[in-house]
Amino acid sequence: MAAVPGVRTLLCLHRSVFLQRSFGLVPLQLASTCLPRKLCSATTRNNEPKPPVATENESLLENLDLMGVDVPMARQRQPGVFRKAFTNEHGLAQFLQGKGASPQVIASIISRYPRAITRSIAHMEQRWKLWRNIFCTDAEIVSILARSPESFFRSSDNENLEKNIHFLISLGLNSKDLHRLLTTAPRTFSNSLALNKQMVELLEDICTELGGQNPERFVKTIISRNLYILIRSTKRVKSNIDTLRSALKLTDSELLALLEGQLGAILDLSNEYLKNNLNSLQQKIISLGCRKSDIKKLIISYPVILYIGPETLSAKLDCLLKGGITIKQILEKPRVLDYSTQNITGRLEELQRVGYDFKKNGINILDTSRKRFEAKIEKLAASLDN
């Protein structure tokens, strides 16, 4: 046992020098900072041995510091990693550098998802190969990891990933669909296969219950419109559908058509958030002199309105009304609510400056690209000068 501290010191020295070379750092000294420590045992009042408290791996902390990792952030996110005796930070760095990742990106990945340093080279190679079935280049994958390291390192089950890819393809999703899923909702692929199948079965059942003739197409449509659907619970999705059916007094055929349309995009909202937005929308619209039937038409034509929080929606409506636009015009062209309150205010001021008449010309001009809007303003201003 006397030789153990010496071996540990040499291992720490080798790891430190390797990392400094890998990241272009010049070692200040060759002496290892990984010093052997004596083990001490504490006893309880009953003189029973107390289990030793796991301490952080000092050589790991030194390596991560050399790599530029934000250690306090990493420690806060996954503290257990720092108590592991064996980690693979140098292997991870070498692997990712070989795929084109910069030292800064690697440091950021570890800072935000330190468990990445527990993955073996063999595991990462196999996982990378599976991802390359979806992405065309290594650079695309590095870009995803830079934004969401959890998407690649969260699951250690490569077999499950492969099964999920095959299952999603069997639903009719193509490479473009899988690319969007992995980019936007990567947890879909780390779900258990059984969990993904459970959501698909629920969607198929809903389609059948509503009188749909093609459950497979319905599932594909919902997933394409709502990339987060597979990482939500079946309970949430079912509750949201029940809430919408009840609040809007929808028939089966109406609900089916809406779910296959834009309404499918809001199924991932939390049930409480959806209910709150529905209630606030109803109160606001009715306070402006509208009927409940107007609310139903508004949501059917513009389901995205249920994404907008009560305060934000109220501010946008008040801004438009103050600018001389009627609630009837807003209900007919609800896409004007896509824009921020600041954007709406700026456009209204510009239109007021050139004497634009909303009653005569309508409000379509508010729902145009910035380039087209500015061109229209320039044209209107020129006509005033003449």
Disulfide bonds with the S-S distance in Angstrom:
none
